[in-house]
Amino acid sequence: MAISEKKIYPRSRDTETVYLKNVVTDSSICIGDYTIYNDFENDPREFQINNVLYHYPINHDKLFIGKFCSIACGAKFLFNSANHTLESISTYPFPIFFEEWELDVRDITSAWDNKGDIVIGNDVWIGYEAVILAGVTVGDGAVIGTRAVVTKDVPPYTIVGGVPAKQIRRRFDEDTISDLLKLKWWNWPIEKIRQNLEFIKNGNLKKLMK
């Protein structure tokens, strides 16, 4: 059984952590089951307002976040309208101020470079105040370090950090990563996950692969 659509807080007496799927109402933000967001500075229920930035309907861009992700306080997702175009002589966003410059409002999106959606895989841990830019895909099982600025795709089960974010190391060897990507435990029925929780927690991949 999937998480209840009405359950907001995973823990009793803790209003700083929420199940994101049950507090996001924007249809262009797609969140997987059991993904959590913690915020000790703002109301975590305001995630789509405080953390998903420059995300304007005119672009039709989307944020996809998989299942069982852990997102720390202040993590930000910056979308295409934050990107002033570099194709122009000037970086000034003239098309946005179409009234002032007597421009065609239909050309407003030419003010920025469109780099695409943001896609976060499953079982991803995003650290405190990390920033992920438009067009980036983060693979399953990856870890984004505190205050990292992610400008490029992150492979599965890879730890990145820094500004701009760079690979620190892979979490497991290539064979293990390959097995985990085939396993996709996050897609199992919840009862099967419960039955195998000890193996998931202690890293017993052999037991999980049976």
Accessible surface in RSA format (square Angstrom, percent):
REM  Atomic radii and reference values for relative SASA: ProtOr
REM  Chains: A
REM  Algorithm: Lee & Richards
REM  Probe-radius: 1.40
REM  Slices: 20
REM RES _ NUM      All-atoms   Total-Side   Main-Chain    Non-polar    All polar
REM                ABS   REL    ABS   REL    ABS   REL    ABS   REL    ABS   REL
RES MET A   1   189.43  98.1 149.37  98.9  40.06  95.4 124.04 105.5  65.39  86.6
RES ALA A   2    56.86  52.3  39.13  60.4  17.72  40.3  41.11  57.9  15.75  41.7
RES ILE A   3    16.25   9.2   4.54   3.4  11.71  28.2   8.17   5.9   8.08  21.9
RES SER A   4    61.28  51.8  45.74  61.1  15.54  35.8  41.31  88.0  19.97  28.0
RES GLU A   5   149.94  86.1 131.87  99.8  18.07  43.0  45.71  88.4 104.24  85.1
RES LYS A   6   188.19  91.8 166.06 101.9  22.13  52.7 114.97 103.5  73.22  78.0
RES LYS A   7    98.43  48.0  89.97  55.2   8.46  20.1  52.70  47.4  45.73  48.7
RES ILE A   8    52.43  29.8  48.19  35.9   4.24  10.2  48.19  34.7   4.24  11.5
RES TYR A   9    65.52  30.6  55.57  31.6   9.94  25.9  47.61  35.8  17.91  22.1
RES PRO A  10    35.48  25.9  15.01  13.7  20.47  74.4  15.01  12.4  20.47 127.2
RES ARG A  11   156.47  65.7 150.16  76.5   6.31  15.0  64.19  87.7  92.29  55.9
RES SER A  12    89.03  75.2  58.89  78.6  30.14  69.4  49.58 105.6  39.45  55.3
RES ARG A  13   230.36  96.7 177.92  90.7  52.45 124.9  87.39 119.4 142.97  86.6
RES ASP A  14    20.91  14.6  16.28  16.2   4.63  11.0  14.47  34.0   6.44   6.4
RES THR A  15    90.00  64.0  82.07  83.2   7.93  18.9  51.43  69.1  38.57  58.3
RES GLU A  16    78.84  45.3  78.72  59.6   0.12   0.3  22.28  43.1  56.57  46.2
RES THR A  17    12.35   8.8  12.35  12.5   0.00   0.0   8.74  11.7   3.61   5.5
RES VAL A  18     0.00   0.0   0.00   0.0   0.00   0.0   0.00   0.0   0.00   0.0
RES TYR A  19    23.43  10.9  23.43  13.3   0.00   0.0   3.24   2.4  20.19  24.9
RES LEU A  20     0.00   0.0   0.00   0.0   0.00   0.0   0.00   0.0   0.00   0.0
RES LYS A  21    90.82  44.3  76.52  47.0  14.30  34.0  43.15  38.8  47.67  50.8
RES ASN A  22    28.81  19.9   4.30   4.2  24.50  59.0   5.56  13.4  23.25  22.5
RES VAL A  23    20.13  13.2   2.99   2.7  17.14  41.3   9.64   8.4  10.49  28.5
RES VAL A  24    21.53  14.2   3.23   2.9  18.30  44.1   3.31   2.9  18.22  49.4
RES THR A  25   117.64  83.7  85.46  86.6  32.18  76.7  76.74 103.1  40.90  61.8
RES ASP A  26    49.40  34.6  38.35  38.2  11.05  26.1  14.95  35.2  34.45  34.4
RES SER A  27   104.10  88.0  80.09 106.9  24.00  55.3  56.19 119.6  47.91  67.1
RES SER A  28    24.00  20.3  23.81  31.8   0.19   0.4  18.76  39.9   5.25   7.4
RES ILE A  29    10.44   5.9   0.95   0.7   9.48  22.9   0.95   0.7   9.48  25.7
RES CYS A  30    50.99  38.6  43.97  49.0   7.03  16.5  26.29  66.6  24.70  26.6
RES ILE A  31    18.58  10.6   1.72   1.3  16.87  40.6   3.72   2.7  14.86  40.3
RES GLY A  32    12.62  15.6   0.00   N/A  12.62  15.6  12.48  34.2   0.14   0.3
RES ASP A  33    20.08  14.1  19.18  19.1   0.91   2.1   3.08   7.2  17.01  17.0
RES TYR A  34    46.63  21.8  39.61  22.5   7.02  18.3  30.43  22.9  16.20  20.0
RES THR A  35     0.58   0.4   0.00   0.0   0.58   1.4   0.00   0.0   0.58   0.9
RES ILE A  36    54.41  31.0  54.41  40.5   0.00   0.0  54.41  39.2   0.00   0.0
RES TYR A  37     0.42   0.2   0.42   0.2   0.00   0.0   0.42   0.3   0.00   0.0
RES ASN A  38    44.84  30.9  44.56  43.1   0.28   0.7  18.94  45.6  25.90  25.0
RES ASP A  39     4.97   3.5   3.47   3.5   1.50   3.6   0.00   0.0   4.97   5.0
RES PHE A  40   116.80  58.4  87.43  54.2  29.37  76.4  89.99  54.6  26.80  76.7
RES GLU A  41   101.40  58.2  65.57  49.6  35.83  85.3  32.53  62.9  68.87  56.2
RES ASN A  42    80.00  55.2  65.22  63.0  14.78  35.6  13.22  31.8  66.77  64.5
RES ASP A  43    56.24  39.4  39.96  39.8  16.28  38.5  30.42  71.6  25.82  25.7
RES PRO A  44     5.52   4.0   5.36   4.9   0.16   0.6   5.52   4.6   0.00   0.0
RES ARG A  45   112.02  47.0 103.04  52.5   8.98  21.4  17.77  24.3  94.25  57.1
RES GLU A  46    68.87  39.5  68.20  51.6   0.67   1.6  21.50  41.6  47.37  38.7
RES PHE A  47     0.86   0.4   0.19   0.1   0.67   1.7   0.72   0.4   0.14   0.4
RES GLN A  48    47.65  26.6  36.53  26.7  11.12  26.5   8.34  17.8  39.30  29.8
RES ILE A  49   115.53  65.7  98.44  73.3  17.09  41.2 103.39  74.5  12.14  32.9
RES ASN A  50    51.22  35.3  43.21  41.8   8.01  19.3  14.35  34.5  36.87  35.6
RES ASN A  51     2.26   1.6   2.26   2.2   0.00   0.0   0.00   0.0   2.26   2.2
RES VAL A  52     8.26   5.4   0.37   0.3   7.89  19.0   0.37   0.3   7.89  21.4
RES LEU A  53    50.64  28.2  48.83  34.9   1.81   4.6  50.64  35.6   0.00   0.0
RES TYR A  54   101.42  47.3  93.18  53.0   8.24  21.4  44.51  33.5  56.90  70.1
RES HIS A  55    28.48  15.6   9.68   6.7  18.81  48.1   6.05   6.2  22.43  26.1
RES TYR A  56   106.72  49.8 105.07  59.8   1.65   4.3  74.31  55.8  32.41  39.9
RES PRO A  57   116.96  85.2 101.96  92.9  15.00  54.5 114.36  94.4   2.60  16.2
RES ILE A  58    80.76  46.0  63.36  47.2  17.40  41.9  71.28  51.3   9.48  25.7
RES ASN A  59    15.78  10.9   1.18   1.1  14.60  35.1   2.28   5.5  13.50  13.0
RES HIS A  60   154.72  84.6 128.79  89.5  25.93  66.3  97.14 100.1  57.58  67.0
RES ASP A  61     6.92   4.8   2.79   2.8   4.13   9.8   4.58  10.8   2.34   2.3
RES LYS A  62    79.44  38.8  79.44  48.7   0.00   0.0  44.69  40.2  34.75  37.0
RES LEU A  63     0.00   0.0   0.00   0.0   0.00   0.0   0.00   0.0   0.00   0.0
RES PHE A  64    70.77  35.4  70.77  43.8   0.00   0.0  70.77  42.9   0.00   0.0
RES ILE A  65     5.80   3.3   0.00   0.0   5.80  14.0   1.09   0.8   4.71  12.8
RES GLY A  66    14.40  17.8   0.00   N/A  14.40  17.8  14.17  38.9   0.23   0.5
RES LYS A  67    61.30  29.9  61.30  37.6   0.00   0.0  30.78  27.7  30.52  32.5
RES PHE A  68    45.93  23.0  36.78  22.8   9.16  23.8  38.71  23.5   7.22  20.7
RES CYS A  69     0.79   0.6   0.00   0.0   0.79   1.9   0.00   0.0   0.79   0.9
RES SER A  70    43.98  37.2  43.60  58.2   0.38   0.9  17.82  37.9  26.16  36.6
RES ILE A  71     3.38   1.9   0.00   0.0   3.38   8.1   0.71   0.5   2.66   7.2
RES ALA A  72    26.18  24.1  21.32  32.9   4.86  11.1  25.52  35.9   0.66   1.7
RES CYS A  73     2.02   1.5   1.27   1.4   0.75   1.8   0.96   2.4   1.06   1.1
RES GLY A  74     8.08  10.0   0.00   N/A   8.08  10.0   6.86  18.8   1.22   2.7
RES ALA A  75     0.59   0.5   0.59   0.9   0.00   0.0   0.59   0.8   0.00   0.0
RES LYS A  76    59.46  29.0  59.04  36.2   0.42   1.0  31.67  28.5  27.78  29.6
RES PHE A  77     0.18   0.1   0.18   0.1   0.00   0.0   0.18   0.1   0.00   0.0
RES LEU A  78    42.53  23.7  41.55  29.7   0.98   2.5  41.55  29.2   0.98   2.6
RES PHE A  79     0.64   0.3   0.00   0.0   0.64   1.7   0.00   0.0   0.64   1.8
RES ASN A  80     0.00   0.0   0.00   0.0   0.00   0.0   0.00   0.0   0.00   0.0
RES SER A  81     9.05   7.7   1.08   1.4   7.97  18.4   1.08   2.3   7.97  11.2
RES ALA A  82    33.76  31.0  10.03  15.5  23.74  54.0  12.42  17.5  21.34  56.5
RES ASN A  83    33.57  23.1  28.98  28.0   4.58  11.0   8.50  20.4  25.07  24.2
RES HIS A  84    83.32  45.5  74.03  51.5   9.29  23.8  43.03  44.3  40.29  46.9
RES THR A  85    16.28  11.6  16.20  16.4   0.08   0.2  11.75  15.8   4.53   6.8
RES LEU A  86   138.12  76.9 112.79  80.7  25.33  63.7 114.62  80.5  23.50  63.2
RES GLU A  87   159.09  91.3 124.09  93.9  34.99  83.3  49.63  96.0 109.46  89.4
RES SER A  88    58.94  49.8  34.86  46.5  24.08  55.5  26.27  55.9  32.67  45.8
RES ILE A  89   187.04 106.4 154.22 114.9  32.83  79.1 157.66 113.5  29.38  79.7
RES SER A  90    41.35  34.9  35.47  47.3   5.88  13.5  28.91  61.6  12.44  17.4
RES THR A  91    81.10  57.7  76.77  77.8   4.33  10.3  43.89  58.9  37.22  56.3
RES TYR A  92   110.67  51.7  99.92  56.8  10.75  28.0  73.90  55.5  36.77  45.3
RES PRO A  93    14.91  10.9  13.65  12.4   1.26   4.6  14.91  12.3   0.00   0.0
RES PHE A  94    73.91  37.0  73.91  45.8   0.00   0.0  73.91  44.8   0.00   0.0
RES PRO A  95    24.51  17.9  23.72  21.6   0.79   2.9  24.43  20.2   0.08   0.5
RES ILE A  96    61.71  35.1  52.83  39.4   8.88  21.4  52.83  38.0   8.88  24.1
RES PHE A  97    90.73  45.4  85.44  52.9   5.29  13.8  90.73  55.0   0.00   0.0
RES PHE A  98    53.01  26.5  52.01  32.2   1.00   2.6  52.01  31.5   1.00   2.9
RES GLU A  99   145.21  83.4 121.50  91.9  23.71  56.4  43.96  85.0 101.26  82.7
RES GLU A 100   132.66  76.2 105.75  80.0  26.91  64.1  30.88  59.7 101.78  83.1
RES TRP A 101   126.32  50.7 109.91  53.2  16.41  38.5 111.20  59.3  15.11  24.5
RES GLU A 102   162.18  93.1 126.86  96.0  35.33  84.1  50.32  97.3 111.86  91.3
RES LEU A 103    78.45  43.7  62.72  44.9  15.72  39.5  65.94  46.3  12.51  33.7
RES ASP A 104    59.31  41.5  42.68  42.5  16.63  39.3  29.10  68.5  30.21  30.1
RES VAL A 105    77.43  51.0  73.40  66.5   4.03   9.7  73.40  63.8   4.03  10.9
RES ARG A 106   200.36  84.1 169.37  86.3  30.99  73.8  78.27 107.0 122.09  74.0
RES ASP A 107    80.86  56.6  77.15  76.8   3.71   8.8  19.75  46.5  61.12  61.0
RES ILE A 108    27.85  15.9  27.85  20.8   0.00   0.0  27.85  20.1   0.00   0.0
RES THR A 109    53.49  38.0  48.13  48.8   5.36  12.8  21.23  28.5  32.27  48.8
RES SER A 110    65.22  55.1  46.21  61.7  19.01  43.8  49.53 105.5  15.69  22.0
RES ALA A 111     1.86   1.7   0.30   0.5   1.55   3.5   0.70   1.0   1.15   3.1
RES TRP A 112    17.27   6.9   9.29   4.5   7.98  18.7   8.85   4.7   8.41  13.6
RES ASP A 113    35.87  25.1  31.88  31.7   3.99   9.4  18.34  43.2  17.53  17.5
RES ASN A 114    95.58  65.9  61.44  59.4  34.14  82.2  27.29  65.7  68.29  66.0
RES LYS A 115   125.44  61.2  99.14  60.8  26.30  62.6  57.89  52.1  67.55  71.9
RES GLY A 116    27.00  33.3   0.00   N/A  27.00  33.3  26.97  74.0   0.03   0.1
RES ASP A 117    53.92  37.8  43.81  43.6  10.12  23.9   6.04  14.2  47.88  47.8
RES ILE A 118     0.00   0.0   0.00   0.0   0.00   0.0   0.00   0.0   0.00   0.0
RES VAL A 119    54.58  35.9  54.58  49.4   0.00   0.0  54.58  47.4   0.00   0.0
RES ILE A 120     3.28   1.9   0.00   0.0   3.28   7.9   0.00   0.0   3.28   8.9
RES GLY A 121    12.56  15.5   0.00   N/A  12.56  15.5  12.56  34.5   0.00   0.0
RES ASN A 122    29.55  20.4  29.55  28.6   0.00   0.0   0.00   0.0  29.55  28.6
RES ASP A 123    42.94  30.1  37.53  37.4   5.41  12.8   1.33   3.1  41.62  41.5
RES VAL A 124     1.31   0.9   0.00   0.0   1.31   3.2   0.59   0.5   0.72   1.9
RES TRP A 125   145.58  58.4 145.49  70.4   0.09   0.2 132.23  70.5  13.34  21.6
RES ILE A 126     0.43   0.2   0.43   0.3   0.00   0.0   0.43   0.3   0.00   0.0
RES GLY A 127     6.10   7.5   0.00   N/A   6.10   7.5   6.10  16.7   0.00   0.0
RES TYR A 128    59.40  27.7  57.76  32.9   1.63   4.3  42.59  32.0  16.80  20.7
RES GLU A 129    54.18  31.1  48.29  36.5   5.89  14.0  12.76  24.7  41.42  33.8
RES ALA A 130     0.22   0.2   0.00   0.0   0.22   0.5   0.00   0.0   0.22   0.6
RES VAL A 131    31.00  20.4  31.00  28.1   0.00   0.0  31.00  26.9   0.00   0.0
RES ILE A 132     0.52   0.3   0.52   0.4   0.00   0.0   0.52   0.4   0.00   0.0
RES LEU A 133    50.24  28.0  50.24  35.9   0.00   0.0  50.24  35.3   0.00   0.0
RES ALA A 134     6.78   6.2   0.38   0.6   6.40  14.6   0.38   0.5   6.40  17.0
RES GLY A 135    31.13  38.4   0.00   N/A  31.13  38.4   6.89  18.9  24.24  54.3
RES VAL A 136     2.73   1.8   2.53   2.3   0.20   0.5   2.73   2.4   0.00   0.0
RES THR A 137    58.68  41.7  58.36  59.2   0.32   0.8  38.05  51.1  20.64  31.2
RES VAL A 138     0.98   0.6   0.00   0.0   0.98   2.4   0.00   0.0   0.98   2.7
RES GLY A 139    11.41  14.1   0.00   N/A  11.41  14.1  11.41  31.3   0.00   0.0
RES ASP A 140    21.15  14.8  19.12  19.0   2.04   4.8   0.72   1.7  20.43  20.4
RES GLY A 141     0.00   0.0   0.00   N/A   0.00   0.0   0.00   0.0   0.00   0.0
RES ALA A 142     0.33   0.3   0.00   0.0   0.33   0.7   0.00   0.0   0.33   0.9
RES VAL A 143    20.43  13.4  20.43  18.5   0.00   0.0  20.43  17.7   0.00   0.0
RES ILE A 144     1.06   0.6   0.00   0.0   1.06   2.6   0.00   0.0   1.06   2.9
RES GLY A 145    20.00  24.7   0.00   N/A  20.00  24.7  20.00  54.9   0.00   0.0
RES THR A 146    86.09  61.2  63.72  64.6  22.37  53.3  37.30  50.1  48.78  73.7
RES ARG A 147   138.01  57.9 131.73  67.2   6.28  15.0  46.57  63.6  91.44  55.4
RES ALA A 148     0.09   0.1   0.00   0.0   0.09   0.2   0.08   0.1   0.01   0.0
RES VAL A 149    37.34  24.6  37.34  33.8   0.00   0.0  37.34  32.4   0.00   0.0
RES VAL A 150     1.18   0.8   1.15   1.0   0.02   0.1   1.18   1.0   0.00   0.0
RES THR A 151    58.94  41.9  36.84  37.3  22.10  52.7  30.94  41.6  28.00  42.3
RES LYS A 152   163.87  79.9 155.54  95.4   8.33  19.8 102.59  92.3  61.28  65.3
RES ASP A 153    94.38  66.1  73.60  73.3  20.79  49.2  27.96  65.8  66.43  66.2
RES VAL A 154     6.88   4.5   3.16   2.9   3.71   8.9   3.82   3.3   3.06   8.3
RES PRO A 155    58.46  42.6  51.37  46.8   7.09  25.8  58.02  47.9   0.44   2.7
RES PRO A 156    40.15  29.3  40.15  36.6   0.00   0.0  40.15  33.1   0.00   0.0
RES TYR A 157     4.61   2.2   4.61   2.6   0.00   0.0   3.79   2.8   0.82   1.0
RES THR A 158     0.00   0.0   0.00   0.0   0.00   0.0   0.00   0.0   0.00   0.0
RES ILE A 159    29.19  16.6  29.19  21.7   0.00   0.0  29.19  21.0   0.00   0.0
RES VAL A 160     6.19   4.1   6.19   5.6   0.00   0.0   6.19   5.4   0.00   0.0
RES GLY A 161    14.94  18.4   0.00   N/A  14.94  18.4   8.03  22.0   6.91  15.5
RES GLY A 162    38.87  47.9   0.00   N/A  38.87  47.9  32.68  89.7   6.19  13.9
RES VAL A 163   112.75  74.2  78.46  71.0  34.29  82.6  78.46  68.2  34.29  93.0
RES PRO A 164    68.63  50.0  65.91  60.1   2.72   9.9  66.00  54.5   2.63  16.3
RES ALA A 165    21.84  20.1   2.26   3.5  19.59  44.6   2.26   3.2  19.59  51.9
RES LYS A 166   142.69  69.6 137.38  84.3   5.31  12.6  85.00  76.5  57.69  61.5
RES GLN A 167   104.49  58.4  73.70  53.9  30.79  73.3  24.98  53.2  79.51  60.3
RES ILE A 168   112.09  63.8  82.08  61.2  30.00  72.3  86.16  62.0  25.93  70.4
RES ARG A 169   133.20  55.9 128.53  65.5   4.67  11.1  53.09  72.6  80.11  48.6
RES ARG A 170    71.29  29.9  57.42  29.3  13.87  33.0  24.26  33.2  47.04  28.5
RES ARG A 171    82.07  34.5  64.31  32.8  17.77  42.3   5.59   7.6  76.48  46.4
RES PHE A 172    78.47  39.3  65.20  40.4  13.27  34.5  75.24  45.6   3.23   9.3
RES ASP A 173    93.52  65.5  77.23  76.9  16.29  38.5  49.56 116.6  43.96  43.8
RES GLU A 174   109.40  62.8 103.75  78.5   5.66  13.5  63.61 123.0  45.79  37.4
RES ASP A 175   113.36  79.4 110.02 109.5   3.34   7.9  29.81  70.2  83.56  83.3
RES THR A 176    31.38  22.3  30.38  30.8   1.01   2.4  11.85  15.9  19.54  29.5
RES ILE A 177     6.06   3.4   6.06   4.5   0.00   0.0   6.06   4.4   0.00   0.0
RES SER A 178    46.02  38.9  40.76  54.4   5.26  12.1  27.06  57.6  18.96  26.6
RES ASP A 179    44.27  31.0  44.27  44.1   0.00   0.0   0.09   0.2  44.18  44.1
RES LEU A 180    18.75  10.4  18.75  13.4   0.00   0.0  18.75  13.2   0.00   0.0
RES LEU A 181    49.64  27.6  46.50  33.3   3.14   7.9  46.50  32.7   3.14   8.5
RES LYS A 182   153.46  74.9 123.77  75.9  29.69  70.7  83.59  75.2  69.87  74.4
RES LEU A 183    25.56  14.2  12.09   8.7  13.46  33.8  17.00  11.9   8.55  23.0
RES LYS A 184    88.29  43.1  87.79  53.9   0.50   1.2  57.75  52.0  30.54  32.5
RES TRP A 185    24.44   9.8  24.44  11.8   0.00   0.0  18.29   9.8   6.15  10.0
RES TRP A 186     4.04   1.6   1.24   0.6   2.80   6.6   0.03   0.0   4.01   6.5
RES ASN A 187    83.36  57.5  58.90  56.9  24.46  58.9  22.24  53.5  61.12  59.1
RES TRP A 188    31.12  12.5  22.99  11.1   8.13  19.1  16.16   8.6  14.96  24.3
RES PRO A 189    90.66  66.1  78.70  71.7  11.97  43.5  90.44  74.7   0.23   1.4
RES ILE A 190    24.65  14.0  24.25  18.1   0.40   1.0  24.25  17.5   0.40   1.1
RES GLU A 191   100.08  57.5  99.87  75.6   0.21   0.5  52.45 101.4  47.64  38.9
RES LYS A 192    87.94  42.9  86.00  52.8   1.94   4.6  43.98  39.6  43.96  46.8
RES ILE A 193    10.92   6.2  10.92   8.1   0.00   0.0  10.92   7.9   0.00   0.0
RES ARG A 194   150.90  63.4 134.63  68.6  16.28  38.8  37.52  51.3 113.39  68.7
RES GLN A 195   138.06  77.2 103.55  75.7  34.50  82.1  43.36  92.3  94.69  71.8
RES ASN A 196    23.60  16.3  23.52  22.7   0.08   0.2   0.12   0.3  23.47  22.7
RES LEU A 197    81.41  45.3  81.27  58.1   0.14   0.4  81.27  57.1   0.14   0.4
RES GLU A 198   104.93  60.2 103.47  78.3   1.45   3.5  56.73 109.7  48.19  39.3
RES PHE A 199    59.73  29.9  59.73  37.0   0.00   0.0  59.73  36.2   0.00   0.0
RES ILE A 200    41.97  23.9  25.64  19.1  16.33  39.4  26.89  19.4  15.08  40.9
RES LYS A 201   139.94  68.3 102.44  62.9  37.50  89.3  70.93  63.8  69.01  73.5
RES ASN A 202    97.44  67.2  60.15  58.1  37.29  89.8  43.12 103.8  54.32  52.5
RES GLY A 203    60.32  74.4   0.00   N/A  60.32  74.4  34.44  94.5  25.88  58.0
RES ASN A 204    51.28  35.4  44.02  42.5   7.26  17.5  12.25  29.5  39.03  37.7
RES LEU A 205    32.30  18.0  29.25  20.9   3.05   7.7  29.78  20.9   2.51   6.8
RES LYS A 206   174.94  85.3 166.99 102.5   7.95  18.9 114.32 102.9  60.62  64.6
RES LYS A 207    87.97  42.9  80.23  49.2   7.74  18.4  35.72  32.2  52.25  55.7
RES LEU A 208    13.47   7.5   7.35   5.3   6.12  15.4   7.80   5.5   5.67  15.3
RES MET A 209    85.18  44.1  56.14  37.2  29.03  69.1  57.78  49.1  27.40  36.3
RES LYS A 210   187.37  91.4 120.29  73.8  67.08 159.7 117.14 105.4  70.22  74.8
END  Absolute sums over single chains surface
CHAIN  1 A    12209.0      10035.5       2173.5       6908.1       5300.9
END  Absolute sums over all chains
TOTAL         12209.0      10035.5       2173.5       6908.1       5300.9
